[in-house]
């Protein structure tokens, strides 16, 4: 035990930033734990934009933490603590409050596990052409944005560079082994369904989402990364939702629309996003958190 404490106190020296992603900064404490900081950065059309969305990181963090707790009975997760006092001294500062978590380091599974509950996006495009979608065939007729009879899982491989590649569920199961692949599929569906019901009661439809999983030191499946945020999911307003339309979503839609209108989609040289677009987007994120977390 004494040895373990010594190692913990050393964490403030043994720390390195291992990922600076579109939104998150990840620090490895090199003792089996990591610190994840969720920033206010926003990306659209694969470009990190120069203007921050005030408070966005705190909303994403609060939602993820809420869902981790809500689904603890279904699957273990990587959370150790969201309290700054449990972190190395470098993080015990006001700017890290509400956006920083201490997590267990895992052996990550190299797939994003996408759960789709509604006929939308690339799936709807394939369906309109009468093609199966990643191995899924549809036996009845659907309108755009209509709820599927049962949600489906469509994984994608995590690409270090470029875009992730969508694959069939059977491809993932063959790659990881039938037992682990099936466990991932069943866990993802169970987490989605439980969270879907909670969100729906509170006026939000979770149309689709992506999960990431890892394995702990005992080889047990653990839910990791972010869970069911507007950045990793498609959230629709249940009050205004209507099948046959493209529902407005609780996310960066205002930002995307503004970029498109100004022919700036995908342009890496954008100078700034107008203040009213930032505020509209920030208030959508806040509304989403209020509805789900109460």
N, C-alpha and C positions, 0 to 999 in steps of 0.2 A: 504493500500500500504506500509506504513511504516513497518508494521509487516512483510510483505513479504521480504523487504530488509534486515531486521534483520536476517531473516532465511537464506537468501543467504550468508550473510557474515559469518554465522556460519558454512557454509559447510566445511571449511578447517578443522574443528575439528570433525564434524560428518561424517566420511568417513570410510567405511570398504570394504576391498576386499571381494567380494562374490563369484567370480568364477576365478579359474586359469585353463583355458582350454588348449587344445593342442596348440592353437596359441594365444588366447586372454586372457587378464586380465580385469576383470570387477569390477569396484568400485561403491558402492552405496553411493550417497551423502545424502541419507535419507531425501530428500526433493522432491521426485518425479523425480529426475534426476539421471543418471548414467554416469560414464566415462568409455569408452572402449578403451583399448590400444591394438593395433595389433602388436605382436612381430615378430621377424624373425625366430621363431621356425618352424620346419617342422616335420610332423609325417608321417609314412608310415607303413602299415600293423599293425595299432593300437599301434605303439610304437613312443613316442616322441624321436626324434634322438638328439644325443649330439651336433651336429654341426649346427650352424645357417646358413641360406641362406641370405647373405647380401642384405639388402634392400627389402626383400620379404614383410615384414609387411607394408612398405610404399606403395608398389604396390597394395596390397590387399585393403588397406584403400582408395587409390586414385580411384580405380575401383568402389568400393562400393559407394563412395561419388558421383562419376560421374553418376552412374545408379540411385541413389536416386533422383538426380536432373532431370535426363532424364525421369523418370516415375512419377514425382510429379503430372502430370495431370490425371493419372490413379488411384493413391492410395496415401493416406497420408503415411509418413514414420516417423521413430523415431528420425531423426536428429534435433538437436537444433543448434549445432555449431561445426565447425572443427578448430576454432581459439583458440589457447592456452590462449589468454588473457581472454577468457570467462570461463576458468576452474579455479578450486582451485589452489592456489599458488604452491602446490606440483608438479603440472604438467607443470608449466611454465619454463621448462628446455629444453635445446637443444635435449636431447635424446627422448623427447616425440613429437617433431615436425614432422608433416606429418604422424603420425601413431595413433593419439589420437582424439576421438570425444566425444562430450557431447550429450547425448541422453535422450529422455523421457522414463521413466520407464513405462512398459505396463503390462497388464495381458496377459501373453503369451499363445498362443493356443498350446496345447500339441502334435502338429503334425509337421513333416517336410513335406512340400508340394513339391513333386518332379514332375517336368514337363519334359516329354521325347518327343523329336522331331524326334529321329532317332532310327531305329531298332538295338539295341546294348545291350551288357552286359547281365544281367539276363533275360531281356525281349527276347532277341534273343535266349537264351538257351531254354526258354519255347516255343517259336515259332517253333524252330527246331523240338521239340518233338510233335508238333501239339497240345500243350496245350494252353488254354487261359492264359493271364498274368494279374493277379489281377483283374479279371472280364472283361478284354478287349479281344475281339476276333478279329482276323484279316481276312478280307475277300479276300485279294489278296496275291500274293507271294512277298516276300521280300528277298533281299540279306542282308548280314551283313552290318551294317552301312548305310543302305539306308534310305532316308528321309521318314517319315510317311506322309500319306495323310493329317492328322491333328495331331498336338501335343496332348498328353494325360496327365492326372494328375493321379499320383499314390502316395498317401500319405504314410508316415511311422510314427509309434508312436515314440515319443522321450523317449528312455529308460535312466533312471538315471544310471543304471549299465548295462554292456554288450551291445549287439547290438540292434539297432532300428529294429522294426518289420514292414515289409511291409504289408499294408492292402488295401482293396478295397476302392474306392471313396465312395461307398454306405455305407461302415462301418463308415467312417468319418462323412458323412452326418447324419447318424442315431445318432451318438454320440453327435455331436454338434448342431443338428437340421438342417432341410432341408434348411432353409433360409440362415443361416450363412455358412453352408457347400457349398452351391451353390455360394454364394458371394466369398468365398475363391477360389473356382475352377475357376470362371470367371476372377477374379482379377489376379490370378497366370498366366493364359493363356494370358491375355492381356499384362501383364508386359513382359512375355517371348517373345511374338510375336514382340512387339515394339523394344525390345533390340536385338532380333535376327536380325532384319532388319538392325539396325545400325552396328552391329558387322559384318554381312555378307558383307555389302558395304565396310568394312575395312579389308576384308580378313580373318575373323575368323568365323567359324561355331560354334554356341552354340548347341551342340548335346543334352545335358540335363542339368538340374540344380536343386537345391533345395532352396526353400524359407521358411522363417519363418515369421509368422504374430502374432500380438497381438491386444488387444482391449484397446483403451484409456479410459479416465474417462467418456466419453459420449457413450461408447460401440461401437465406430467406428473402422472399420478395419484399421490396421496400419502395413505397411511393416517394418520389423526389422532385426536385426542381420547383416549378410553380404549379399550382393546381387551380383550375377553373377561374382564371382571371379574364378580363376583357381582352387581354393581349394574347391569351392562348386558346380562346374560345370565341364562339359567335353567340352573343347575348342579344336577344330581342325583347322588346317591350310587349308583354302579354296583352296589355290593353288595346294596343293598336295593331297587333298581329292579324294578318289575313292571308290564308293560302292563295296562291295564284299571283302574289306580288313579291317584290324584293323588300323584306321588312327592314326598317331602320334599326341599326345596331348600336349598342352601348360601347363604342370603342373609338377608334381614330377616324371614323367616317367623315367628320367635319374637315379633318386635316387632309384626308385623301381627296375629298371633293374639291377643296381649295387648290391643292396641287394640280389636279386635273384641269380645273377651270383656267389656271394660269400657265398651263403647259410646262409645269415643273416636275411632273411625276418622274421619279428616277434620276432627277438632275442633282449631282453631288455638290453643285455650287450655289445652292439656295442660301440666301443671306439670313432671312428670318421669317417666322410665321407671324401674321398679324395678331395683336393682343386679343381681339374679340374671338378669333378662332381658338386661341389658347384657352381663354376663359370658358367658351362653350364646351370644349373638350374636357377640361378639368371638371366642370360641373356634371358632365355625364358620368365620369369615373366616380365622383363623389356620390351621385345618386345611386349608382350601382352598389356601392359599398353600404349605403344606408339601408337599401332594400334588403340586401342579403344578410348583413351582419346585425341589422336592427339598431 
